[in-house]
Amino acid sequence: LREINAQVKFISVEPLIGPLPGLKLDGINWVIVGGESGPGARPMQETWARDIRDVCLASGVPFFFKQ
């Protein structure tokens, strides 16, 4: 993704069904996070989303949470 010649590069982490330790956001402009919905949806732990949010804050990358 970092090598693609695009003005805006974003990561959509939906559904978030596990933690993403070591997430690097160099060259990423935006991160979207959301849980799974509907019948049989797998649970998302709040800490997984908060950890990603914290990486975004530290990296100066906008964070958007859905659901």
C-alpha positions in Angstrom: 0.0 0.0 0.0 2.8 2.4 0.8 4.3 2.0 -2.7 1.1 2.8 -4.5 0.9 6.2 -6.1 -2.3 7.5 -4.4 -3.0 10.8 -2.7 -4.8 9.2 0.2 -3.9 5.8 1.6 -6.2 4.2 4.2 -6.5 1.0 6.1 -10.0 -0.4 6.8 -9.9 -2.8 9.7 -13.4 -4.2 9.5 -14.3 -6.4 11.0 -11.7 -6.2 13.7 -11.7 -9.8 15.0 -8.3 -9.7 16.7 -5.5 -7.5 17.9 -3.0 -5.9 15.5 0.3 -5.7 17.5 3.1 -3.9 15.8 0.9 -1.9 13.5 3.0 0.6 11.6 1.3 3.6 10.0 4.2 5.2 8.1 2.7 6.6 4.8 -0.9 5.9 5.9 -3.3 8.8 5.9 -6.3 7.3 7.7 -7.5 4.2 9.6 -11.1 3.0 9.8 -12.0 0.4 12.5 -15.3 -1.4 13.0 -16.8 -4.5 14.5 -18.7 -7.2 12.8 -22.5 -7.0 12.7 -25.4 -9.2 12.0 -26.5 -12.7 13.0 -23.5 -14.7 14.2 -21.2 -11.6 14.5 -18.0 -12.3 16.3 -17.2 -10.1 19.3 -14.7 -7.4 19.2 -12.8 -6.4 22.3 -12.6 -2.7 23.1 -8.9 -2.9 23.8 -8.2 -4.0 20.2 -9.8 -0.8 18.9 -8.2 1.4 21.6 -4.8 0.0 20.8 -5.2 1.0 17.2 -6.6 4.4 18.2 -3.5 4.9 20.4 -1.1 4.1 17.5 -3.1 6.5 15.3 -2.8 9.3 17.9 0.9 8.7 18.3 1.4 8.7 14.5 -0.8 11.7 13.8 -3.1 9.6 11.7 -6.9 10.2 11.8 -8.9 7.3 13.3 -12.5 6.6 12.5 -14.5 4.0 14.5 -17.7 2.6 13.1 -20.5 0.9 15.1 
